[in-house]
């Protein structure tokens, strides 16, 4: 998990960053990696890596390969590979994932179904 954390902290290694002064609503589709620092409401679809930054607020149905939460997320999360909940994150969601990591100091309120990894 530390190599993923290094990538997340270096925004130059992330394909797209949505700044903290941006508010979006709707359907968001991407292929590789995306970090949200602002506010998003709607639906997110990707095979890639979604990173919810510390200052971000996301209310969405999310389907992605990897979902890393540092900020606030509410809704549903389906991750094909892994969900990561980091210190100080607030996640109010129902999760479906084959692998989960919850760092001490994070807040998780919801359900988690450990589904088999998709091939």
C-alpha positions in Angstrom: 0.0 0.0 0.0 2.9 2.4 0.5 3.8 2.4 -3.2 0.2 3.4 -4.0 0.4 6.1 -1.3 3.5 7.5 -2.9 1.7 7.8 -6.2 -1.3 9.5 -4.6 0.9 12.1 -2.9 2.7 13.0 -6.1 0.0 14.5 -8.3 2.5 14.5 -11.3 2.0 10.7 -11.4 -1.8 11.0 -11.7 -3.4 11.4 -15.1 -6.1 13.9 -14.2 -6.7 16.1 -11.1 -10.0 17.9 -10.5 -9.1 21.0 -8.5 -10.6 21.9 -5.1 -12.5 24.9 -6.5 -14.5 22.8 -9.0 -18.0 21.4 -8.4 -19.2 18.7 -10.8 -22.5 16.8 -11.2 -23.3 14.0 -13.6 -21.5 11.0 -15.0 -17.8 10.8 -14.9 -15.9 8.2 -17.0 -12.1 7.8 -17.2 -9.6 5.1 -18.0 -6.4 5.5 -15.9 -6.1 7.6 -12.7 -8.2 10.5 -11.5 -7.9 12.5 -8.3 -10.9 14.6 -7.1 -10.0 17.5 -4.8 -13.3 19.4 -5.2 -17.0 18.3 -5.0 -18.6 15.7 -7.2 -22.2 14.3 -7.2 -23.5 11.6 -9.6 -22.0 8.4 -11.1 -18.3 7.5 -11.6 -17.2 4.6 -13.9 -13.7 3.4 -14.5 -11.3 0.5 -14.7 -8.6 2.7 -13.3 -7.8 4.3 -10.0 -10.0 6.9 -8.3 -8.5 9.0 -5.6 -10.7 11.1 -3.4 -8.4 13.9 -1.9 -8.5 15.1 1.7 -10.5 18.2 0.8 -12.9 16.4 -1.5 -16.6 15.6 -1.0 -18.0 12.9 -3.3 -21.6 11.7 -3.3 -21.8 9.0 -6.0 -22.3 5.5 -7.2 -18.7 4.5 -7.9 -17.4 1.6 -10.0 -13.6 1.6 -10.4 -10.6 -0.7 -10.3 -9.1 0.9 -7.1 -10.8 3.5 -4.9 -8.6 5.4 -2.4 -10.5 7.7 0.0 -8.8 10.5 1.9 -11.8 12.8 2.0 -15.6 12.3 2.3 -17.5 9.8 0.3 -21.2 8.7 0.4 -23.0 6.3 -1.8 -22.1 3.0 -3.2 -18.6 1.8 -4.1 -17.8 -1.3 -6.2 -14.0 -1.8 -6.7 -12.7 -4.6 -8.9 -9.4 -4.7 -7.1 -9.3 -2.8 -3.8 -10.8 -0.1 -1.6 -8.4 1.9 0.6 -9.8 4.1 3.4 -7.1 6.4 4.9 -6.7 8.2 8.2 -9.2 11.1 8.7 -11.4 9.9 5.7 -15.2 9.7 6.2 -16.9 7.0 4.2 -20.6 6.4 4.4 -21.1 3.8 1.7 -21.9 0.2 0.9 -18.8 -1.4 -0.5 -18.3 -4.4 -2.8 -14.7 -5.3 -3.2 -12.3 -8.3 -3.1 -9.8 -6.5 -0.9 -10.1 -3.6 1.6 -7.6 -1.6 3.7 -8.8 0.6 6.5 -6.2 2.8 8.1 -6.6 3.6 11.8 -8.3 6.9 12.3 -10.6 6.6 9.3 -14.4 6.5 9.7 -16.4 3.9 7.9 -20.2 3.6 8.2 -21.9 1.1 5.9 -21.7 -2.5 4.7 -18.9 -4.4 3.0 -19.3 -7.4 0.8 -16.0 -9.2 0.0 -16.6 -10.3 -3.6 -14.2 -12.5 -5.5 -11.7 -10.6 -7.8 -12.9 -10.1 -11.3 -10.6 -11.5 -14.0 
